């Protein structure tokens, strides 16, 4: 097992300086351990601890699944003896050479992907060596699905660094990723969705991805057609993208709402979080009002869901009931008022949920403005 000082600095929380067990991405684009950044936010701070830039009143904490996986994998093996990094240029040349065999290109991708897990310095070295265009060409190749999968894995590693996110988009990454979402294997589609989540950490990329033809519709298709892993990754990508208001309208118009309600009913709570964001748009609310069984699904989450699920179910109810008396009537009929009062009175419940439940009580009683 690697000891703390043997881990790369990128694995350490900027606040606690300890290895992160649950890394999450703040809207500023920086990653922190969930416990540390939540403590910072609970103390009333609404600025990024690193950039000091202002944050929204209710900042989103997006799980950094890719970094968490890297930390877990790193911890399982003993650290190798220090050795110089190999030059990536030879590996990249094998990727781009027309004379390289498929096996040679796959081997190069394997090595680059493995090396790019080490730390940001080597990832920077790869990008500076001109690897991105070669990797994107491999992703776009229909020659072999394994070549596409391995190229996407390398692109995901390169996207982990905040400094790379805008540059990858500028080099055309979104187009290749969306193609993979539409036509790739199951594994390729899941990794492609994760890449969009990673790129969407940067605010300007949320708009760029949302405006890209078929990007959001491809994620919605993955929600509908994918297996559990693909559905979760697609929902996570939509959650990241839909913090940008225009993307909420796009997702609703692509038919995301009934699909999200269906997979929420199957137990994938991330879908409830996306519904909470879509409820902030007129198009999202109108789509929800047309879905039979929505209130039943939200009530089940209020009763049995995780704290995060309960929080977003309350947010969804509040958005709907503020604009629709019919939704208020149905929510009251299904016992939502009593559930909320129970949450408010529960001494063990967290304050954020109590506040949201209290606000919904006022709405359901007709006391909201």
Secondary structure, 3 states (H helix, E strand, C coil): CCCHHHCCHHHECCCCCCECCCEEECCCCCEEEHHHHHHHHHCCCCECCCCCCECCCCCCCEECHHHHHHHHHHHCCCCCCCCCCCCHHHHHHHHHCCCCCHHHHHHHHHHHHHHHCCCHHHHHHHHHCCHHHHHHHHHCCCCCHHHHHHHHHHHHHHHCCHHHHHHHHHCCHHHHHHHHHHHCCHHHHHHHHHHHHHHCCCHHHHHHHHHCCCHHHHHHHHHHHCCHHHHHHHHHHHHHHCCCHHHHHHHHHCCHHHHHHHHHHCCCCHHHHHHHHHCCCHHHHHHHHCCCCHHHHHHHHHHHCCHHHHHHHHHHHHHHHHHCHHHHHHHHHCCHHHHHHHHHHCCCCCHHHHHHHHHHHHHHCCCCC
